[in-house]
Amino acid sequence: MKKKDESFSLEEALAELEKISEKMAAEDLPIEESLGLYEKSVKLVALCQESLKKARLKIVSLEKGEEAQKPSAEEAADSPAV
């Protein structure tokens, strides 16, 4: 488990969420520990959502960049065939 000041990659956060889920399902934990794990899982879910949002925005940006580089139908008709 990472320290509080360390950041998780998406994959690490998902793996940690899986561990938390398994622990909470398999053990009869004291309420304080369950709440602590739940709180950590909420933070990890938010981190995953933010990571996915950034990836989605990057994909959209890349797709727009490709569209900007594609010649329009009019430009394609005017350009010589290769």
Backbone as a printed PyTorch tensor [residue, N CA C, xyz], in Angstrom:
tensor([[[  0.8430,  -1.1830,   0.0000],
         [  0.0000,   0.0000,   0.0000],
         [  0.8830,   1.2390,   0.0000]],

        [[  0.4990,   2.2400,  -0.7690],
         [  1.2980,   3.4590,  -0.8680],
         [  0.9930,   4.4020,   0.2830]],

        [[  1.9410,   5.2840,   0.5420],
         [  1.7380,   6.3120,   1.5580],
         [  0.7750,   7.3600,   1.0240]],

        [[  0.2230,   8.1480,   1.9220],
         [ -0.7690,   9.1660,   1.5460],
         [ -0.2420,  10.1710,   0.5340]],

        [[  1.0440,  10.5100,   0.6230],
         [  1.5780,  11.5500,  -0.2500],
         [  1.9940,  11.0250,  -1.6280]],

        [[  1.9130,   9.7160,  -1.8360],
         [  2.2640,   9.1490,  -3.1290],
         [  1.0260,   9.0630,  -4.0050]],

        [[  1.2060,   9.3090,  -5.2920],
         [  0.0660,   9.2100,  -6.1890],
         [  0.0380,   7.8260,  -6.8210]],

        [[ -1.1490,   7.4160,  -7.1960],
         [ -1.3690,   6.1210,  -7.8100],
         [ -1.5670,   6.3020,  -9.3080]],

        [[ -1.0760,   5.3520, -10.0840],
         [ -1.4520,   5.3090, -11.4960],
         [ -2.8640,   4.7180, -11.5460]],

        [[ -3.5010,   4.8090, -12.6770],
         [ -4.8380,   4.2410, -12.8220],
         [ -4.8250,   2.7570, -12.4800]],

        [[ -3.8610,   2.0440, -12.9950],
         [ -3.7830,   0.6080, -12.7610],
         [ -3.5590,   0.2830, -11.2850]],

        [[ -2.6970,   1.0650, -10.6330],
         [ -2.4380,   0.8590,  -9.2080],
         [ -3.6820,   1.1600,  -8.3780]],

        [[ -4.3870,   2.2120,  -8.7360],
         [ -5.6090,   2.5740,  -8.0090],
         [ -6.6600,   1.4830,  -8.1600]],

        [[ -6.8130,   0.9570,  -9.3720],
         [ -7.7760,  -0.1220,  -9.5840],
         [ -7.3980,  -1.3720,  -8.7970]],

        [[ -6.1150,  -1.7000,  -8.7700],
         [ -5.6550,  -2.8620,  -8.0050],
         [ -5.9130,  -2.6580,  -6.5090]],

        [[ -5.6620,  -1.4460,  -6.0270],
         [ -5.9010,  -1.1500,  -4.6080],
         [ -7.3990,  -1.2250,  -4.2900]],

        [[ -8.2280,  -0.7270,  -5.2030],
         [ -9.6780,  -0.8310,  -5.0050],
         [-10.1240,  -2.2830,  -4.9230]],

        [[ -9.5310,  -3.1200,  -5.7590],
         [ -9.8770,  -4.5440,  -5.7330],
         [ -9.4980,  -5.1710,  -4.3970]],

        [[ -8.3100,  -4.8250,  -3.8900],
         [ -7.8730,  -5.3430,  -2.5860],
         [ -8.8310,  -4.9070,  -1.4770]],

        [[ -9.2090,  -3.6320,  -1.5150],
         [-10.1270,  -3.1030,  -0.4940],
         [-11.4580,  -3.8280,  -0.5680]],

        [[-11.9670,  -4.0140,  -1.7620],
         [-13.2460,  -4.6880,  -1.9550],
         [-13.1990,  -6.1180,  -1.4240]],

        [[-12.1300,  -6.8300,  -1.7520],
         [-11.9860,  -8.2060,  -1.2830],
         [-11.8890,  -8.2650,   0.2410]],

        [[-11.1320,  -7.3370,   0.8150],
         [-10.9630,  -7.3130,   2.2730],
         [-12.2930,  -7.0340,   2.9700]],

        [[-13.0360,  -6.0700,   2.4380],
         [-14.3120,  -5.7140,   3.0680],
         [-15.3370,  -6.8370,   2.9180]],

        [[-15.2830,  -7.5700,   1.8300],
         [-16.2260,  -8.6650,   1.6030],
         [-15.8680,  -9.9100,   2.4080]],

        [[-14.5650, -10.1470,   2.6260],
         [-14.1220, -11.3830,   3.2520],
         [-14.0100, -11.3110,   4.7700]],

        [[-13.8680, -10.1380,   5.3130],
         [-13.6090, -10.0100,   6.7490],
         [-14.7310,  -9.2810,   7.4750]],

        [[-14.8690,  -9.6490,   8.7400],
         [-15.8020,  -8.9430,   9.6200],
         [-14.9890,  -7.8550,  10.3170]],

        [[-14.9380,  -6.6920,   9.6860],
         [-14.0840,  -5.6070,  10.1530],
         [-14.8080,  -4.7140,  11.1520]],

        [[-14.0570,  -4.1130,  12.0670],
         [-14.6510,  -3.1090,  12.9430],
         [-15.1470,  -1.9330,  12.0960]],

        [[-16.1640,  -1.2600,  12.5730],
         [-16.7800,  -0.1770,  11.8090],
         [-15.7710,   0.9120,  11.4550]],

        [[-14.8680,   1.2320,  12.3650],
         [-13.8730,   2.2750,  12.1000],
         [-12.9790,   1.8910,  10.9270]],

        [[-12.5590,   0.6360,  10.8830],
         [-11.7020,   0.1830,   9.7940],
         [-12.4820,   0.1540,   8.4760]],

        [[-13.7220,  -0.2960,   8.5400],
         [-14.5650,  -0.3100,   7.3420],
         [-14.7590,   1.0990,   6.7920]],

        [[-15.0130,   2.0470,   7.6710],
         [-15.1840,   3.4330,   7.2410],
         [-13.8930,   3.9890,   6.6380]],

        [[-12.7690,   3.6430,   7.2300],
         [-11.4820,   4.0920,   6.6980],
         [-11.2320,   3.5280,   5.3080]],

        [[-11.5380,   2.2560,   5.1290],
         [-11.3690,   1.6340,   3.8160],
         [-12.3440,   2.2280,   2.8020]],

        [[-13.5580,   2.4830,   3.2560],
         [-14.5470,   3.0870,   2.3610],
         [-14.0810,   4.4820,   1.9250]],

        [[-13.5900,   5.2570,   2.8750],
         [-13.1030,   6.6010,   2.5620],
         [-11.9470,   6.5350,   1.5550]],

        [[-11.0400,   5.5970,   1.7610],
         [ -9.9170,   5.4460,   0.8350],
         [-10.4230,   5.0450,  -0.5480]],

        [[-11.4200,   4.1610,  -0.5830],
         [-11.9470,   3.7170,  -1.8770],
         [-12.6300,   4.8600,  -2.6220]],

        [[-13.3100,   5.7370,  -1.9070],
         [-13.9500,   6.8920,  -2.5500],
         [-12.8910,   7.7830,  -3.1940]],

        [[-11.7870,   7.9940,  -2.5090],
         [-10.6930,   8.8010,  -3.0510],
         [-10.0640,   8.1280,  -4.2720]],

        [[ -9.9130,   6.8110,  -4.1990],
         [ -9.3390,   6.0830,  -5.3330],
         [-10.2690,   6.1170,  -6.5510]],

        [[-11.5610,   6.0040,  -6.3150],
         [-12.5200,   6.0840,  -7.4170],
         [-12.4380,   7.4620,  -8.0720]],

        [[-12.3530,   8.5030,  -7.2680],
         [-12.2390,   9.8600,  -7.8140],
         [-10.9540,   9.9960,  -8.6360]],

        [[ -9.8700,   9.4260,  -8.1470],
         [ -8.6070,   9.4590,  -8.8820],
         [ -8.7580,   8.7350, -10.2270]],

        [[ -9.4140,   7.5710, -10.2190],
         [ -9.6320,   6.8190, -11.4580],
         [-10.4910,   7.6190, -12.4360]],

        [[-11.5420,   8.2270, -11.9340],
         [-12.4150,   9.0150, -12.8010],
         [-11.6630,  10.1850, -13.4190]],

        [[-10.8230,  10.8470, -12.6450],
         [-10.0460,  11.9710, -13.1490],
         [ -9.0410,  11.5020, -14.2030]],

        [[ -8.4090,  10.3760, -13.9460],
         [ -7.4520,   9.8200, -14.8990],
         [ -8.1370,   9.4660, -16.2180]],

        [[ -9.3130,   8.8600, -16.1380],
         [-10.0660,   8.5060, -17.3480],
         [-10.5550,   9.7480, -18.0840]],

        [[-10.9360,  10.7770, -17.3350],
         [-11.3770,  12.0260, -17.9490],
         [-10.2310,  12.6570, -18.7350]],

        [[ -9.0370,  12.6730, -18.1490],
         [ -7.8700,  13.2260, -18.8360],
         [ -7.5630,  12.4370, -20.1070]],

        [[ -7.6630,  11.1210, -20.0170],
         [ -7.4030,  10.2840, -21.1950],
         [ -8.4320,  10.5580, -22.2860]],

        [[ -9.6930,  10.6850, -21.8900],
         [-10.7660,  10.9600, -22.8500],
         [-10.5240,  12.3090, -23.5390]],

        [[-10.1480,  13.3290, -22.7730],
         [ -9.8790,  14.6500, -23.3430],
         [ -8.6840,  14.6130, -24.3000]],

        [[ -7.6870,  13.8290, -23.9530],
         [ -6.5250,  13.7140, -24.8270],
         [ -6.9150,  13.0320, -26.1380]],

        [[ -7.7350,  12.0040, -26.0600],
         [ -8.1950,  11.3080, -27.2670],
         [ -8.9860,  12.2590, -28.1520]],

        [[ -9.8890,  13.0270, -27.5530],
         [-10.6850,  13.9930, -28.3210],
         [ -9.7620,  15.0100, -28.9720]],

        [[ -8.7820,  15.4830, -28.2290],
         [ -7.8360,  16.4560, -28.7590],
         [ -7.0490,  15.8670, -29.9280]],

        [[ -6.6050,  14.6330, -29.7790],
         [ -5.8650,  13.9780, -30.8590],
         [ -6.7400,  13.7720, -32.0880]],

        [[ -7.9900,  13.3860, -31.8560],
         [ -8.9100,  13.1970, -32.9790],
         [ -9.1640,  14.5100, -33.7000]],

        [[ -9.3020,  15.5970, -32.9610],
         [ -9.5020,  16.9130, -33.5810],
         [ -8.2670,  17.3180, -34.3580]],

        [[ -7.0990,  16.9920, -33.8470],
         [ -5.8610,  17.2930, -34.5430],
         [ -5.7680,  16.5390, -35.8540]],

        [[ -6.2180,  15.2950, -35.8620],
         [ -6.2180,  14.5040, -37.0920],
         [ -7.1990,  15.0800, -38.0940]],

        [[ -8.3580,  15.5230, -37.6180],
         [ -9.3530,  16.1130, -38.5070],
         [ -8.8190,  17.3990, -39.1270]],

        [[ -8.0730,  18.1580, -38.3450],
         [ -7.5190,  19.4070, -38.8530],
         [ -6.4520,  19.1320, -39.9160]],

        [[ -5.7760,  17.9940, -39.8020],
         [ -4.7350,  17.6520, -40.7560],
         [ -5.2900,  17.0220, -42.0210]],

        [[ -6.5000,  16.4410, -41.9510],
         [ -7.1010,  15.8310, -43.1250],
         [ -7.5280,  16.9230, -44.1020]],

        [[ -7.2410,  16.7390, -45.3780],
         [ -7.6960,  17.7390, -46.3490],
         [ -9.2110,  17.6410, -46.5220]],

        [[ -9.8260,  18.7710, -46.7470],
         [-11.2650,  18.7620, -46.9990],
         [-11.5070,  18.1110, -48.3510]],

        [[-12.7350,  17.7910, -48.6680],
         [-13.0720,  17.1590, -49.9480],
         [-12.6470,  18.0580, -51.0990]],

        [[-12.8210,  19.3550, -50.9290],
         [-12.4530,  20.3160, -51.9640],
         [-10.9380,  20.3500, -52.1640]],

        [[-10.1850,  20.3520, -51.0470],
         [ -8.7250,  20.3530, -51.1350],
         [ -8.2250,  19.0590, -51.7610]],

        [[ -8.8520,  17.9380, -51.4230],
         [ -8.4380,  16.6460, -51.9440],
         [ -8.6610,  16.5870, -53.4530]],

        [[ -9.7390,  17.1850, -53.9440],
         [-10.0390,  17.1810, -55.3720],
         [ -9.0440,  18.0470, -56.1440]],

        [[ -8.5570,  19.1100, -55.4970],
         [ -7.6140,  20.0210, -56.1540],
         [ -6.1740,  19.5000, -56.1400]],

        [[ -5.8580,  18.5890, -55.2170],
         [ -4.4750,  18.1370, -55.1040],
         [ -4.1950,  17.0650, -56.1570]],

        [[ -2.9660,  17.0250, -56.6580],
         [ -2.6140,  16.0160, -57.6780],
         [ -2.5790,  14.6220, -57.0640]],

        [[ -2.9320,  13.6290, -57.8460],
         [ -2.9130,  12.2420, -57.3930],
         [ -1.4660,  11.7700, -57.2850]],

        [[ -1.1920,  10.9500, -56.2990],
         [  0.1650,  10.4700, -56.0880],
         [  0.2980,   9.0790, -56.6230]]])
